[in-house]
Structures are given as structure tokens and as C-alpha cells.
Amino acid sequence: MQHQVLPLSLRMTAFLLSGLSKPFPGLTARLFYRLYCTPPGTKMRSTHQELRDTAHAGNLTVTRYAFDERPMKINTYRWGTSDKKILLLHGWGGSPFHFKQLIGTLVQQGYQVVAYDAPAHGGSDGKRTNLVQWTHVLEQVMMQEGPLYAIIGHSLGGLNAALTLSRKKVQVPRLVMLSSSLSAPDFFNEALRLFKIHPVVMPPLQQLIRKRLREDLNEMDLHRYINQIKAGKIFIAYDTADTLVDEKEITAFVEQYPSIRALRITGDGHFRIMRQEPVIRGVMQFLESA
């Protein structure tokens, strides 16, 4: 993996958090937690607007957390009318419309495609969100949608799907993970390194997550769930040019999980993998395999 470089807009924040981290680990943990629960805004391109205009838009009502039953509205989008329903899950700061090329191919091949704006994304409720909330929401969406033929998740959407299928009482015949993270703890450790935040911040950060989300960060790690993902078949595609996901980590994970079908490409990186022709072809072959 090529190490990610912070955008200019975050460098001053990183400088501040780095300076605070060793003398004030608790304060730094709270500031960092707030930052990483606030997704970046996503610009709606004209091509995405056109795709949204072709969708049947709606919404679902879910609860925010297992311990918080306040209602939350989730915006949904549908294309096609087939009984073979595929659910798409975008990544952090992403959008269902980033799957534009894949949506077109899936509908053309006779699938119904369902997608939704994750909490605090697009038109869905919320200003801040996190992976714990994502798994809770996905479980409810799956129950409300009924039988699915497959789930396709990109980046954090793929990790969300795999963790939900491992830890919740839901299952799916096929799971596709595209440039997906494998571990929330590793994600946080890499982010702390990127911000040059002292490691002393990690223990209070984990404690904060346990207090606010009633979840142990270390449990949000797919390495703990080898052969426990409740999907009949699993396909993982990843890119050697990805600067956000470690290809060596994914390769090692696939070797431990021999039932997974994997595709490794050298393409245009993390955010463009869904539009790569070899990946789309590989996904379609996987969905259509016996």
C-alpha cells in the first residue's frame, strides 16, 4: 500500500491534534472521535444527477442504534424490477451513484438494484455516523427489504456488510467486497499514524467508543470472523494501486479464507475500482456462477 497523504484542508487539524496528543490524550481522543464520525460532503455530479433521476426514490425508517430507538429516515433508490435483488453499499463519504457503471450493467443483465444513502450521507438523516450505526442500519434494511440475491459493498461499505453478516442474525447468498477495509482498529491506527498522533491516545479512544457506542473497537475486525461471514459465496476485488487499503493484508486474509474468490488488479486505485472493466466483468461472472 502506498501511504496516504493528508489533504491540505486537514493538515492544520493534524498539526493541532499531534501537538495535543501526548500531554492531553483524553481531549485528543474526543476531538479525533468527533472528526472521524463526521463524513465529508459529496458533490453531486451531473452524471450522478441523471442516474438519480432514473431511480425510484423512497425511504425507510430505522432506529439509530440497538440502544437508541429514536427513528431515522434513510433515503433509498431502486432500479429494475427483477426478483433477483442486489443491495449496494457505498463507502465513507461515498454515494450510491458512484456505482453508476455497475448499476447499468446489473439492470441490463436482469437484476433489481437497491441502494441507500448511509446515515449522515446524501439525503439520509444525521450529521455524524460510524460503523456501529452502519451495521445496525444495514441489519434493519435487510429485514425490511426481504430476500436479497447479493450485497455489493465498496470500501467501508464492504466491511459493514461482512461484519453485519458475521455478527447479526442475517445472511445472504452472495457477498461482493470491492477495495474493502478489513479492520476498524487497523483503520484507526493508520489514521493516528497519518495524523502523527501519539499512540497514548488509542486507549482513551477505545474507552470512548465503548462508552458512547457500547461496542468494543477490537470486535470490529474481520480477522476475528474467519469462516463466520454468513454468505453462501464471497468475492473480493482489490487494487495494487490502492493507497487506502493494504493489498498485502487482503491477500493474507484471502489465504486464510479459502472459500473466497479473489480478483487482484492494477488499476486506478481505491475510488475507481467500481468502474474498472475487469472488476465489473468479474462481479457479473461471480453473480451468475452456479
Disulfide bonds with the S-S distance in Angstrom:
none
